């Protein structure tokens, strides 16, 4: 098994390019660095460096391994910061996630308004990964635009949502007050994952009006959809919480004649209580969503 010390020495050689400079960085002798690197190569059965007269040349194996080492040290550094904060009882901590559609505008604007005395670690997460990561405690909770049927977590609707049509400002459809699927016959449509419920619904609606939808693109994230349309290619229907008019100046958003209703769902563990910081954020989220529904504020505008 690889030891953290071996990874530390390997990463130092990769960063500094030689045994000599790595030994100075690590505050050990050159023979110690050489022995650790040689043992690492023996332990994993891979050659990581070609030995030259004055330096080491990393192999392809070394570059692949180094990418993962960077992730390990980034996590280790974050862990060190958390430990220092816990020792000093400086601030409360909160780690949670949201599905990609909520990460471009909806969540950043909420986080920007939340209590700045609470340290937040927020990440985007694919829906399929949420139940196990929340059950294990890797995240305290998650937010998504799709319900997650799982025995590991509870799925609670906390806000209304829905879908809107997007096109470039130069598209003639921008003049319409509402969009019907019949309007999309000659358009290049951009799907965000056709296997998701809304993708299946859109494809079914196309089939109902006899449209084969041969001109289409398929991407996996709402921000890619917006970037494509903002650059002048395609049209789409996405969750309204994945669109930010301030960010995408070249896009027109239009309501659908037959609305597609949805919710924002809170995903929480069944068998573990939430921290006070998590409970405070969820209460804040609900309050902000209630204000938006009442029309007193609009965190997406």
C-alpha angles and dihedrals in degrees: 000000000000114000124218090238090059090051090049092053093044092050091049091055090048091050098045102032100226143056090241096055092040091053091053090049092049094041093233134110123274094246090056091055091046092051093049093049092046091049091049090053091048093047095053097033095232134115108235101174138030109220114233129177097267105010148016124258113211117231124221088263090058094053092050092048092046092060090059092044090058089056091049094051093045089055091045091052091050089049090053091053091049092050092050091050092048091049091051094036086224103153142349117262131222128183120182142141143217136200114265095257090064097045104073099062117340099062099036091055092049093047091049090059097043128101107296091203089074116079109229129204106187127178140175113244135186112243093239091060098048103082097054094040093050094043090051092050095245085125124022092216143338140218126215142163092230128064114245115215104207140139089219100062144026118241114209126180109229104167143019119251138164145173132276136191119246130197137158117271089246093057113106089225089073088080093063119100092212134013127233123188088244088067090063099060096109097030128106101240124209115211123200097214111326092216093065118094096257091047090053091047093051092048090049091052091050089051091050091059093042098253116142093197093219093160105069146123126211125209134163104231138052093227090059089052090052093046092052094047092043087055091052105264128117138333131253149177114233140161109283091231089064094060128078116185091198091059099040104049096168095057130091117206118207130183119243119247088226104038122224105217124207142157141228107241129208113216114203134167117264097216105036133070118233121245120252089253092053092047090050092051093048091050088049091049092051092048093050092048090050090052091050091051091051090050095237092119136010114206091183099057 
